[in-house]
Amino acid sequence: MLLDQFLASLNPDLRTFIREHRPSSLDQAVQLADDWESAHNTIKPSFRSSSRSFKPPLQKTPPVHSSPSPTSSTT
C-alpha cells in the first residue's frame, strides 16, 4: 500500500522505470528512484531522505454525530 502511494507521487517516467524493476519493498523503490534521479542529473533532494518522513494520508472516518445537548430552562 505504501509502495503504491509512493509510486503515485512520482512523475510518469520515474514511475514506469520503478515498475519495470518490480521492487518488492518501499526501500527498494526508493533506491531505484535515487538511482534514476542520479542518472538523469536532476537537481532534487534524495528520495531516501524524504521517505523517512513519508506518511500515508490519514483515512477519512465518517463524522461523529453528537446528540443534542439538553437545553436548560432558567426561571
N, C-alpha and C positions, 0 to 999 in steps of 0.2 A: 504494500500500500504506500509506504513512504517512497519507495523507488518510483512508483507511478507518479506521485506528486512531484518528485524531483524532476522527472523527465518532462512533465507538463510545463515546468517553469523554464525550460531551455529553448533556445532558438531551434528551428526545424532541422538545420544541417547537423548540429551537435546531437540532437535527439536521435536522428537517423544513425549517426555514427555509433552512438552508445547502444542502440537497439541491435545493430548489426553484430556487435561483440557479445551480446547476450550476458550481461553481468548477472551474477546470482545474488548480489547484495548491493546495498546502497554504497558501501565503501568502495566496491569495485567500480560502480558507476561514477563516483566522484573522482577516482583515479583516472578513469578514461576521459572524463571531462577536463581534468587538469592537463593530461597529455595532449588532447585535441587543441586546447587553448594555447599551449606552448608551441605546438607545431604550426599554428596559424598566426603566430606573432600578434595576438590581440592583447591589448593592454587592459586587463581586467583582473580583479583580485582572484586569488585561488579559490576554487570551489571547496577545496579541502578545509580552509579556514571558515568558510561560511556554512559548511554542512554541520559543523558542531553546534551552531546556533539555529539550524533549520528546525522549525517546529511546525508540525502539520496544523492546519486550521482546526479550530475547535468545532466539534459537531454541534449543529444548532439543535436545541431542545425546544419543544413547544413551550409557550409561555405558561407560567403557573398562574392560575386564576385564584385570587384570594376571595374569600367570602366577604360580603359587605360587612363593614363594622356596624355594630348596633348603634343606633342613634340614641343619645341620651336626652331625655327631656328635662328641662330645668323649669322649676316652678317658683 
